[in-house]
Amino acid sequence: MSIIWLNGKIYPVDQAAISPLDRGVTLGDGLFETLRIKNGTVLHFLWHYQRLCNGAQVLGLPVPEQENTLQAIREFLACAGFENGSVRLTVTRGVAPRGLLPPEHCKPTVFITGAAGVFREQSVRVCVSELVRRDELSPLSRIKSLSYLPGIVARQEAERKGCDDALLLNMQGHIAESTISNIVMQTEAGLITPPVTEGALPGIARKLLLDAGVMQERPVCYEDIVKAQGVYLTNSLSLRTVTHLDGKALSCHPESYGKIREILKK
């Protein structure tokens, strides 16, 4: 049975209800984090929670306390019946009157969903989106907001082109990320990834690689990817090898893949 943790209680999914007046529904006014679960343990919770708080500061959105949030996830997992997979924590601003300006006081809606699964590894074909760009100057490029329409539009574009994902350029024409992942490249100088200042989301898998000292930040252009020795898409739940870009075959680099995999699968 699928369940949901909603505002402090566990419900069967088909019995849970969120108001149609919730700003998360009407305006996408909220944040989320997707966390990997391994052997019943919530991986990198503190990093996810800190990113949630950073986003909450941008939006002026109250979020649950750290210990209460972790306890809620553990309560969900105790009832969910899986030890490996993922949970998604969502915080919206809650029910409010019409209008863009949030009310001075709000009662956030908090819910947790999840699914069993394993760390995903696969090969993908990508294209560069011609419809969507990342605004590297916007504070929204650094947070996990519920407003995911740009990614949806780019992913639909990729599907029409026979691709599995789309890479997003920033306003300068540099590569920022994909619709759901950070991009990592093996070059002659080592592993590199676009800086957050280029419009890349501060991903958790990205942080793992940077903290391990195996990767550096550097702006990335289209030609860099074409010439790269290996190109990968990383997030908390997966490691994907890019085999083709806009129909062009890319090089593979088993050694760098193995290095990244070892760090991300721990």
C-alpha positions in Angstrom: 0.0 0.0 0.0 1.3 3.4 -0.9 1.4 5.9 1.9 2.1 9.6 2.5 3.2 11.5 5.6 1.1 14.7 5.6 1.3 17.4 8.3 2.3 15.0 11.0 0.1 12.0 10.1 0.4 8.9 7.9 -2.3 8.2 5.4 -2.9 5.8 2.5 -2.2 7.9 -0.6 -5.8 7.7 -1.8 -7.1 9.1 1.6 -4.7 12.1 1.8 -6.0 15.5 0.8 -4.2 18.8 0.0 -6.4 21.9 -0.4 -6.8 23.3 -3.9 -6.2 26.7 -2.4 -2.7 25.6 -1.3 -0.1 28.0 -2.9 2.0 24.9 -3.8 -0.9 23.9 -6.1 -1.9 27.3 -7.4 1.5 29.0 -7.7 4.2 26.4 -7.3 5.1 28.3 -4.1 7.3 25.8 -2.3 10.4 23.7 -2.1 11.3 20.0 -2.3 14.2 17.7 -1.6 14.7 14.1 -2.9 16.8 12.0 -0.6 18.3 8.6 -1.3 17.6 5.8 1.2 20.2 3.1 1.6 19.8 0.2 4.0 17.2 2.2 5.9 19.5 5.2 6.3 18.8 8.7 5.0 21.9 9.7 3.1 23.3 13.2 3.4 20.3 14.5 5.3 22.1 17.5 6.7 23.2 18.7 3.2 19.6 18.3 1.9 18.2 20.1 4.9 20.7 23.0 4.5 19.8 23.4 0.9 16.1 23.4 1.9 16.8 26.2 4.4 18.8 28.2 1.8 15.8 28.0 -0.5 13.4 28.9 2.3 15.5 32.0 3.0 15.2 33.0 -0.7 11.4 32.5 -0.6 10.8 33.8 2.9 9.2 30.4 3.6 9.1 28.8 7.1 10.3 25.1 7.1 10.1 22.5 9.9 13.0 22.2 12.4 15.8 19.9 11.5 15.2 17.2 14.1 11.4 17.3 13.4 12.1 16.8 9.7 14.4 13.9 10.1 12.0 12.3 12.6 9.2 12.7 10.0 11.2 10.9 7.4 12.0 8.1 9.8 8.3 7.8 10.7 7.5 7.5 7.0 10.1 4.9 6.4 9.0 2.8 9.3 5.6 2.5 7.7 6.6 2.5 4.0 8.2 -1.0 4.0 11.4 -0.4 2.0 15.0 0.0 3.0 16.4 1.1 -0.3 15.0 3.8 -2.5 14.1 7.5 -2.2 11.9 9.9 -0.3 10.7 13.3 -1.4 10.1 16.0 1.2 7.9 18.8 0.0 7.1 22.0 1.8 4.6 24.5 0.4 3.5 27.9 1.8 0.1 26.4 2.5 -3.4 27.7 2.0 -3.7 31.5 1.4 -6.0 34.0 -0.4 -5.6 34.8 -4.0 -2.7 37.1 -5.1 1.1 36.8 -5.6 2.2 38.4 -2.4 2.3 35.8 0.4 0.4 36.4 3.6 2.4 37.7 6.6 1.6 34.5 8.5 1.2 31.1 6.9 0.9 27.5 7.9 3.1 25.5 5.6 1.9 22.2 4.1 4.6 19.5 4.6 4.4 16.0 3.1 6.7 13.1 2.4 6.3 10.4 -0.3 8.7 7.7 -1.4 9.4 4.6 -3.4 11.6 1.6 -3.3 14.5 1.5 -5.8 18.3 1.3 -6.3 20.9 3.8 -7.4 20.3 4.0 -11.2 23.1 3.7 -13.8 22.4 4.1 -17.5 23.5 5.5 -20.8 21.6 8.4 -22.3 21.4 10.6 -25.4 21.0 14.3 -24.9 20.3 17.4 -26.9 20.8 21.1 -26.1 17.5 22.8 -25.5 16.5 25.5 -27.9 13.5 26.5 -25.9 14.7 26.9 -22.3 17.7 28.6 -20.7 18.9 28.9 -17.1 19.1 32.5 -15.7 22.3 32.3 -13.8 21.6 35.7 -12.1 18.3 34.5 -10.6 18.3 33.3 -7.0 15.8 30.7 -8.2 18.5 28.8 -10.1 20.1 27.8 -6.8 17.0 26.3 -5.1 14.8 23.3 -5.6 11.5 25.0 -6.1 8.2 23.4 -7.1 8.1 25.5 -10.2 9.5 22.9 -12.6 7.9 24.0 -15.9 11.2 24.9 -17.6 12.5 21.4 -17.0 9.3 19.9 -18.2 9.3 21.9 -21.5 13.0 21.0 -22.1 12.3 17.3 -21.4 9.4 17.3 -23.8 11.7 18.9 -26.4 14.3 16.2 -25.8 11.6 13.5 -26.3 10.6 14.9 -29.6 14.2 14.8 -30.7 14.6 11.2 -29.7 16.7 12.0 -26.6 16.6 11.0 -23.0 17.4 14.5 -21.5 18.2 18.0 -22.5 21.1 20.2 -21.5 20.3 23.8 -20.5 22.4 26.8 -21.6 22.6 29.8 -19.4 22.1 33.4 -20.6 25.8 33.6 -21.8 25.4 30.4 -23.9 27.4 28.2 -21.5 26.2 24.8 -20.4 24.6 25.0 -16.9 23.1 21.5 -16.3 20.5 19.1 -17.5 16.8 19.1 -16.6 17.4 17.0 -13.5 21.1 16.6 -13.1 24.4 18.3 -12.8 26.9 17.7 -15.6 30.4 16.4 -15.1 33.1 16.1 -17.7 36.4 14.2 -17.9 39.0 16.5 -19.6 42.8 16.4 -20.0 42.8 18.6 -16.9 40.6 16.2 -14.9 37.0 16.2 -13.9 35.2 19.5 -14.2 31.7 20.8 -13.7 30.0 24.3 -14.2 30.1 26.6 -11.2 26.9 27.5 -9.4 27.4 31.0 -10.7 26.8 29.6 -14.2 23.3 28.6 -13.3 24.0 25.1 -12.0 22.0 23.8 -9.1 24.2 23.1 -6.0 23.5 19.4 -6.3 24.3 16.9 -3.5 26.1 14.4 -5.7 28.0 17.4 -7.1 29.0 18.4 -3.6 30.2 14.9 -2.9 32.6 14.9 -5.9 33.9 18.4 -5.0 34.4 17.6 -1.4 36.3 14.4 -2.4 38.7 16.6 -4.3 38.3 14.8 -7.6 36.5 17.6 -9.5 37.0 21.3 -10.1 34.6 24.0 -11.2 35.0 25.7 -14.6 32.6 27.3 -17.1 31.7 24.7 -19.8 30.8 25.4 -23.5 29.3 23.2 -26.1 32.7 22.5 -27.7 34.0 21.3 -24.4 31.5 18.6 -24.2 32.1 17.5 -27.8 35.8 17.2 -27.1 35.5 15.6 -23.6 36.9 12.2 -22.8 33.7 11.4 -20.9 30.5 13.1 -20.0 28.2 12.3 -17.0 25.0 13.5 -15.5 24.8 13.2 -11.7 22.2 13.6 -9.0 21.3 11.9 -5.6 19.6 8.9 -7.3 21.6 8.3 -10.4 24.8 8.4 -12.5 24.2 8.6 -16.3 26.8 8.4 -19.0 26.1 10.7 -22.0 26.8 8.7 -25.2 25.4 11.2 -27.8 25.0 15.0 -27.9 22.6 16.3 -30.6 23.2 13.0 -32.5 27.1 13.2 -32.2 28.8 10.2 -30.5 30.8 11.2 -27.5 33.9 9.5 -26.1 33.7 7.2 -23.1 36.2 7.0 -20.2 35.8 3.9 -18.0 38.3 5.1 -15.4 36.6 8.4 -14.6 33.2 6.6 -14.6 34.5 4.1 -12.0 35.9 6.9 -9.9 32.6 8.9 -9.9 30.6 5.7 -9.3 32.7 4.7 -6.3 32.1 8.0 -4.6 28.4 8.4 -5.3 27.4 4.8 -4.5 28.9 4.8 -0.9 
